[in-house]
């Protein structure tokens, strides 16, 4: 697959830049060899992401919240992460740091030592989908490289030595795949990856053996939920050998009618075939299911639909206590109302921004608070949402 320089995904609309991000070389951030430095504390600017006009131009953004392409790679001469010593994993870290990161990283790279950074910073990176939940909770030497626009990250010593991932709003899988393959090729100039002539790239999990690529789309499916037709999604996913996961992907629960759809196997197929099937068949099929459900809601019982979306908007504008689950649920309903033109005074970009800002670490950072175990943040969340949703 040839990289397409004319197709460049926009900035990640769900991730505001981390304050203090720099174009420093890894050694500037991490210090002397084998010294792992800490991450500067991030803060949030008042507005997150691209403007509303840009988002409307992204294909299928009414039903596809975001696209993601992930690649798993392991270095020759090292055991898999779960069989390596801390010293070996530290060596992997320094080899990864020394490698040339190109493409999205040309505008600047930020290396973050996940092992020594604070709990709130680790959770913020997870909430931005820049690192995974296991990566947050692990104890061994590990780090992540983040591009200046936060569309791309490279986790070092997650399940595999390298987990490369790229994110973009809406349906942009083809462009992401082209950029990912270009990044992979640039890394292969300075790192030797474990590869078998018959099985392809070797990975810690057998389902990733082969190309090592995982394609996914975060779908927004409130229409199917309201019509109680989500089993249609589950049937289609089973028939097409897909995985259906939650709001933050693997190991997380579905919130607010958001579901991540991804391929389960990579062996015996090329990257091009996997991407083309997702772009041409899989995602359009799920989008058509959802759009058909939305049309049915409009035609069968418009007052009931309006009641649901306007009631959700009213709660968000007047509530005094708001849990995370409630906020995602009501924001999902409002997003549906905006997409169908039933809510006129709210932009979809605001809803997408709040889907990030209501999460615990971002909420704590916005309020200048520490993140404490068992903390009741419902009042703070309600205040933040009311302020953002103010007429």
Phi, psi and omega in degrees: 000128183270130178303138182254101184293343181276348180251105180235118178299150176286177177299151178296115186286351183259357186235104173290151179299144175282127178297141179088357177298141186224172176264020185296150173290158180309320182295331179291327182273323188264348179083206183293162179309136179067014171252122183258111183280171182265160181274132174299145183292124179280155171224167186252136172284169184291335182234140183249128163089194184281164180282167188300324182297320179298316183296323182295337180279346182284128183300140171061021184292348175292330183242342181247110180289317182200161175245149178216139171237129182234144181229134179252130180220149177229149184274142174295140175090002179234145171293162172299162186305317184287354178244007184260154175277161176304323180294318178295320180293324176297323177296319177300317179304312185288329175292320178295319179298325183282345182288156180274115176262120184242195178066242182300338182275353181298330181276358180142143180230135175242121176265130181240126175277099185292334183294324187250356181283166186288161180298320182293323178291320177298316182291326176298318178296322176295315181296333176274003180063028176270337174223165183265165178300313177301327180292326176296317192269348183294164182243350186276168178302128182198158179206172177219137173261132183236131178289159184300325181271001178060025173271345187223138174219153176233108176276128179254122181072045167275232174290324175248167180302316178233131170238103179269135177216146178231141183234148175205153178288151176064207184262097182224038186294322181298314180295318179297318181298318178300315181292323180294317180296323177295319178295318179300316180294323179293324179292327181293347176285338182238351179230142177259118183266148179291120185218135178247134184300335180265316188265344181092210181290133183268134184226162181294323178261127183302331182291345179263354180297141180122249176281334184075010185263140175233119180256134180212154175228133176272108185266142174252111190236053181290329180297315178295325177295314182294328177272002181057045181241023179295340177297335176297320177294315182296320178296313181297319179297318179295316181297326183261011177057050180250157173258138176245119185234182188270197190299326179248024175086212188303131176080011179237162183268156175285131177234140172056032177069025175257129183225133176267123178255127182214160176288152182256334182231152179232355184284134174083007179226149179276161176303318182300315181297318181296314181295315182299322178294319179295315185288319187268338186234302193293302183296315177302327179294314179293323178297318179294322174304312183292317181294324176296320178296320179294320177297319179297320178297320179294322186276325188275318187205073182298318179301321180294319177298312179300321179298317182296312185285322179287326176296318178298317179296318179298319178296315181296330182274350185228352186294155176245342174225132185213116178280167179298313181300317179296318182296317179294320180299312183287325175296324176299316179295318179296320178300320176298314180299321178294316182297326182269001180076015180272343173240119188260339191253021177228134177270145178299327179298326177294316179299314181296324177296317182291333176301332175274313190289341179278353181284150195307310184292318179294321178297316179296316181294319178298325181271002180068029183249158172279154178269115184244144179297130178075012182292136177273104183253016184296319180294318179296321179294316179299317179299316182296316182290318178302316179298320181288327184270004184301137180291000000 
